[in-house]
């Protein structure tokens, strides 16, 4: 399932018939974005994406009419007008407000009482109804963090229940392993072998695999949100504004403004922090595989899309004695959709079994 997928960033409710789409779906449950992947009858991968965010707006005739004229969909939840997904991010920037997040640091946010109802709305809109009873849907989950005492059991159980309530047979897959499945399939001698790193908004998720067998999976608890929060703090901005600045096209190799310099500084610290923790974890030889030859290390996820990301990774790796011999460091062809496509690979293989 390699290659460039078709992406629908509108996030509308799917309307494909079972005659048009293969069975099995993949869902990337990200802190910053939700992505759903399906495969049509011709083998083309279709990915739909929405920001994992919402904003509540005062309920009155004026705002209702304004949103209708702008073509922005909204729902009423607990007597509040709720805008979800991409439009919520746009409105937050217009009104200089922060979006609300159903997830924080890679998990369901304990501070958002409306987290799961919002997630259900977003996921239902992205996936659409199952094409047959109990259609398989693999969904991404984070690994256990190295640097923070955090349990993923509740998060995994809640999303399994959510997908079950929508009619799916839900199965979890580690986020880093999904990257391995989507990006490390081109080595004929050792397929699906190497290190997959998913760079998300809340975490970096890492998986080591050997011939499609997951041998080690874990996470570090800094991601793109950590960059945004620190940039916003030092520049006196809202977090959503810092995110928008970052996504406008910053290149870590050539920061041109004060804002871009701040993004560059925190990105480099984020990469240094992640690689140091990864190297420390791999130094434990008891459960780290001894590969017969150097392997590839592939990075994916929205946080890796910034210009110069892989150059900084290579620079930092060059400064350390990395415990696993690396053949090549590369970025996924389409970093944002990599985890969703890996989830779909797992779902398709499961459906054929």
VMD Tcl script that draws the C-alpha trace (Angstrom):
set ca {
  {0.00 0.00 0.00}
  {2.91 2.33 -0.61}
  {2.67 5.40 -2.78}
  {0.85 8.69 -2.54}
  {-2.70 8.39 -1.24}
  {-5.70 10.43 -2.24}
  {-6.51 12.83 0.60}
  {-9.82 14.51 1.37}
  {-9.18 17.26 3.91}
  {-12.88 18.12 4.12}
  {-13.59 15.32 6.55}
  {-17.17 14.90 5.36}
  {-19.22 11.83 6.12}
  {-18.13 8.98 3.85}
  {-20.70 7.90 1.26}
  {-18.90 5.11 -0.59}
  {-20.85 1.93 -1.21}
  {-19.52 -1.51 -0.34}
  {-19.15 -2.15 -4.08}
  {-16.61 0.67 -4.32}
  {-14.47 0.13 -1.23}
  {-12.51 -2.85 0.11}
  {-13.29 -4.08 3.61}
  {-11.21 -2.92 6.55}
  {-10.34 0.60 7.69}
  {-7.51 2.32 9.51}
  {-7.79 5.16 12.02}
  {-4.91 7.32 13.22}
  {-5.97 8.67 16.61}
  {-3.63 11.64 16.89}
  {-3.51 14.43 19.43}
  {-3.54 17.10 16.72}
  {-5.24 15.27 13.84}
  {-7.55 12.34 13.19}
  {-7.11 10.45 9.91}
  {-9.11 7.58 8.43}
  {-7.79 5.35 5.63}
  {-9.74 3.08 3.29}
  {-8.92 1.25 0.07}
  {-11.12 1.34 -3.01}
  {-11.76 -1.52 -5.42}
  {-8.82 -0.42 -7.59}
  {-6.36 -0.59 -4.71}
  {-6.13 3.18 -4.23}
  {-5.75 4.37 -0.65}
  {-8.09 7.20 0.32}
  {-7.31 9.17 3.50}
  {-9.63 11.66 5.15}
  {-8.29 14.10 7.73}
  {-9.66 16.46 10.37}
  {-8.02 18.42 13.15}
  {-8.72 16.84 16.49}
  {-10.09 20.05 17.95}
  {-13.29 21.95 18.68}
  {-14.44 25.36 19.82}
  {-17.63 26.40 21.61}
  {-19.46 29.53 20.49}
  {-22.27 31.50 22.10}
  {-25.60 30.19 20.91}
  {-27.66 32.96 19.31}
  {-29.30 33.82 15.99}
  {-26.38 35.99 14.82}
  {-23.69 33.33 15.20}
  {-26.00 30.66 13.83}
  {-26.63 32.73 10.70}
  {-22.94 33.64 10.41}
  {-21.82 30.02 10.55}
  {-24.50 29.03 8.05}
  {-23.37 31.72 5.59}
  {-19.74 30.60 6.02}
  {-20.78 27.01 5.33}
  {-19.45 25.89 8.72}
  {-21.18 22.88 10.24}
  {-21.91 22.93 13.94}
  {-23.66 20.80 16.55}
  {-25.46 21.65 19.76}
  {-23.95 19.95 22.78}
  {-24.99 20.79 26.33}
  {-26.72 23.96 25.08}
  {-23.53 25.16 23.35}
  {-22.81 25.61 19.66}
  {-19.81 23.41 18.92}
  {-17.69 23.68 15.78}
  {-15.39 20.71 15.26}
  {-12.38 19.87 13.13}
  {-10.62 22.22 10.71}
  {-13.21 25.05 10.96}
  {-12.63 25.18 14.74}
  {-8.94 25.90 14.17}
  {-9.76 28.62 11.63}
  {-12.29 30.28 13.93}
  {-9.86 30.17 16.85}
  {-7.35 32.18 14.82}
  {-10.01 34.65 13.65}
  {-11.22 35.30 17.20}
  {-7.75 34.97 18.80}
  {-8.91 32.10 20.97}
  {-7.51 28.71 21.81}
  {-9.13 25.61 20.37}
  {-10.22 22.97 22.84}
  {-8.62 19.55 22.45}
  {-10.31 16.20 23.13}
  {-6.80 14.76 23.54}
  {-3.64 15.93 25.28}
  {-0.16 14.38 25.29}
  {-1.30 11.47 23.12}
  {-4.23 10.46 25.36}
  {-7.83 11.40 26.03}
  {-7.70 14.71 27.87}
  {-8.72 14.41 31.54}
  {-9.57 18.13 31.50}
  {-12.25 17.92 28.79}
  {-15.59 16.56 29.94}
  {-16.84 16.70 26.32}
  {-13.84 14.79 24.93}
  {-15.51 11.50 24.01}
  {-18.75 12.95 22.54}
  {-16.59 15.20 20.33}
  {-14.34 12.29 19.35}
  {-17.37 10.22 18.41}
  {-18.66 13.01 16.15}
  {-15.27 13.40 14.44}
  {-14.63 9.67 14.03}
  {-18.15 9.00 12.75}
  {-17.74 11.79 10.19}
  {-14.38 10.43 9.01}
  {-15.11 6.69 8.91}
  {-18.78 6.63 7.97}
  {-20.79 3.50 8.74}
  {-19.21 0.03 8.49}
  {-19.74 -1.68 5.13}
  {-20.60 -4.94 6.84}
  {-21.39 -5.91 10.41}
  {-18.24 -5.99 12.48}
  {-15.98 -4.53 9.79}
  {-12.42 -4.46 11.12}
  {-10.92 -1.09 12.03}
  {-7.38 -0.88 13.36}
  {-6.79 2.24 15.44}
  {-3.47 3.63 16.65}
  {-2.51 3.74 20.30}
  {0.61 5.19 21.94}
  {3.32 3.14 23.54}
  {4.16 3.37 27.23}
  {6.18 6.58 27.73}
  {9.76 6.36 28.93}
  {9.76 9.76 30.59}
  {6.41 9.89 32.36}
  {4.27 7.51 34.40}
  {1.28 7.14 32.10}
  {-1.02 4.17 31.51}
  {-2.67 3.69 28.09}
  {-5.29 1.14 29.23}
  {-8.15 3.63 29.69}
  {-7.41 5.46 26.44}
  {-7.29 2.18 24.49}
  {-10.50 0.91 26.08}
  {-12.46 4.10 25.44}
  {-11.61 4.18 21.73}
  {-12.33 0.49 21.38}
  {-15.77 1.11 22.91}
  {-16.30 4.19 20.72}
  {-15.59 2.27 17.51}
  {-17.67 -0.64 18.73}
  {-20.63 1.70 19.26}
  {-20.27 2.74 15.59}
  {-20.49 -0.90 14.48}
  {-16.80 -1.71 13.98}
  {-14.65 -4.56 15.27}
  {-11.94 -2.38 16.77}
  {-8.34 -3.55 17.14}
  {-5.47 -1.47 18.56}
  {-2.05 -1.14 16.95}
  {0.98 0.72 18.27}
  {1.51 3.97 16.39}
  {5.19 3.33 15.70}
  {4.42 -0.15 14.37}
  {1.89 1.36 11.97}
  {4.75 3.47 10.54}
  {6.82 0.30 10.05}
  {3.95 -1.35 8.14}
  {3.40 1.64 5.86}
  {7.01 2.67 5.19}
  {9.41 -0.28 5.57}
  {8.03 -2.72 3.01}
  {10.56 -2.22 0.19}
  {13.47 -4.38 1.38}
  {13.19 -7.78 -0.31}
  {15.56 -9.54 2.10}
  {14.25 -8.04 5.35}
  {10.80 -6.55 4.73}
  {9.17 -4.57 7.53}
  {12.46 -4.41 9.44}
  {13.83 -1.31 11.12}
  {12.76 1.56 13.35}
  {9.53 3.50 12.84}
  {9.08 6.83 14.60}
  {5.73 8.63 14.59}
  {6.21 12.30 15.47}
  {2.83 13.49 16.70}
  {1.40 16.49 18.44}
  {1.53 14.94 21.90}
  {4.20 12.22 21.69}
  {6.92 10.60 19.65}
  {6.06 6.89 19.30}
  {8.87 4.47 18.49}
  {8.78 0.85 17.31}
  {11.54 -1.60 16.46}
  {10.45 -4.44 14.19}
  {12.09 -7.45 12.57}
  {10.37 -8.96 9.52}
  {6.98 -7.56 10.59}
  {7.36 -8.76 14.18}
  {7.05 -5.94 16.68}
  {9.93 -6.39 19.12}
  {9.91 -3.15 21.09}
  {7.51 -0.19 21.31}
  {7.55 2.88 23.54}
  {7.05 6.65 23.50}
  {8.47 9.98 24.66}
  {6.09 12.65 25.93}
  {7.07 15.65 23.87}
  {5.72 16.45 20.43}
  {4.59 19.29 18.20}
  {2.36 20.73 20.91}
  {5.41 21.13 23.16}
  {7.01 23.28 20.47}
  {3.84 25.34 19.99}
  {3.33 25.91 23.70}
  {6.89 27.11 24.24}
  {6.94 29.30 21.13}
  {3.63 30.84 22.21}
  {4.98 31.47 25.70}
  {8.21 33.22 24.64}
  {6.52 35.28 21.91}
  {3.33 36.13 23.81}
  {1.01 34.35 21.36}
  {-1.97 32.03 21.56}
  {-1.06 28.39 21.00}
  {-3.22 28.13 17.88}
  {-1.42 31.15 16.43}
  {1.97 29.53 17.06}
  {0.70 26.39 15.30}
  {-0.42 28.44 12.30}
  {2.99 30.14 12.11}
  {4.74 26.77 12.19}
  {2.55 25.38 9.41}
  {3.09 28.33 7.06}
  {6.33 26.88 5.73}
  {9.18 27.25 8.23}
  {12.51 25.68 7.25}
  {14.78 24.71 10.15}
  {17.80 25.16 7.88}
  {17.01 28.83 7.28}
  {14.88 30.61 9.93}
  {14.23 34.15 8.70}
  {12.24 35.90 11.43}
  {12.15 36.04 15.22}
  {9.14 33.75 15.20}
  {10.87 31.24 12.94}
  {13.99 31.37 15.11}
  {11.90 30.44 18.15}
  {10.35 27.53 16.25}
  {13.82 26.42 15.13}
  {15.23 26.52 18.68}
  {12.43 24.45 20.20}
  {12.27 22.00 17.28}
  {15.98 21.25 17.64}
  {15.57 20.72 21.37}
  {12.57 18.43 20.75}
  {14.56 16.29 18.29}
  {17.59 16.18 20.59}
  {15.40 15.15 23.54}
  {13.66 12.38 21.59}
  {16.83 10.90 20.12}
  {18.63 10.95 23.47}
  {15.76 9.05 25.11}
  {15.56 6.59 22.22}
  {19.30 5.91 22.37}
  {19.15 5.39 26.14}
  {16.30 2.90 25.73}
  {18.12 1.00 22.98}
  {21.19 0.72 25.21}
  {19.31 -1.95 27.17}
  {20.57 -4.96 25.22}
  {18.27 -7.42 26.97}
  {15.25 -6.68 24.80}
  {16.78 -4.75 21.87}
  {17.22 -6.97 18.78}
  {20.64 -7.56 17.26}
  {20.04 -6.92 13.58}
  {22.21 -8.85 11.08}
  {22.86 -5.60 9.17}
  {22.25 -1.85 9.58}
  {18.56 -0.91 9.30}
  {16.55 2.09 8.17}
  {15.04 4.58 10.60}
  {11.93 6.26 9.18}
  {10.12 9.27 10.61}
  {6.48 10.11 10.03}
  {3.69 12.17 11.60}
  {2.63 15.78 11.22}
  {5.41 17.12 13.44}
  {8.03 15.75 11.00}
  {6.67 17.72 8.03}
  {8.54 20.94 8.81}
  {11.34 21.85 6.41}
  {14.78 20.56 7.37}
  {13.47 18.05 9.91}
  {15.49 15.08 8.63}
  {18.62 17.23 8.28}
  {18.42 18.11 11.97}
  {17.80 14.46 12.88}
  {20.90 13.41 10.93}
  {22.97 16.17 12.56}
  {21.92 15.09 16.06}
  {22.45 11.38 15.34}
  {25.93 12.22 14.09}
  {26.78 13.65 17.51}
  {25.92 10.48 19.44}
  {26.96 6.85 19.61}
  {23.63 5.34 18.59}
  {23.25 1.74 19.89}
  {21.66 0.33 16.70}
  {23.57 0.59 13.38}
  {21.53 2.79 11.03}
  {21.71 2.39 7.25}
  {19.53 5.35 6.30}
  {17.47 8.03 8.03}
  {14.48 9.10 6.00}
  {11.05 10.66 6.20}
  {7.85 9.02 5.02}
  {6.71 10.01 1.56}
  {3.55 11.47 3.08}
  {4.26 11.87 6.81}
  {0.77 12.98 7.83}
  {-0.99 9.89 6.45}
  {1.63 7.26 7.28}
  {0.08 5.96 10.53}
  {-3.42 5.77 9.03}
  {-2.07 3.82 6.05}
  {-0.21 1.46 8.38}
  {-3.42 0.85 10.32}
  {-5.11 0.05 6.99}
  {-2.34 -2.43 6.07}
  {-3.05 -4.25 9.35}
  {-6.82 -4.19 8.76}
  {-6.51 -5.52 5.20}
  {-4.17 -8.31 6.31}
  {-6.51 -9.23 9.16}
  {-9.54 -9.30 6.88}
  {-7.75 -11.63 4.46}
  {-6.60 -14.00 7.23}
}
mol new
graphics top color blue
foreach p $ca { graphics top sphere $p radius 0.5 }
foreach p [lrange $ca 0 end-1] q [lrange $ca 1 end] { graphics top cylinder $p $q radius 0.2 }
display resetview
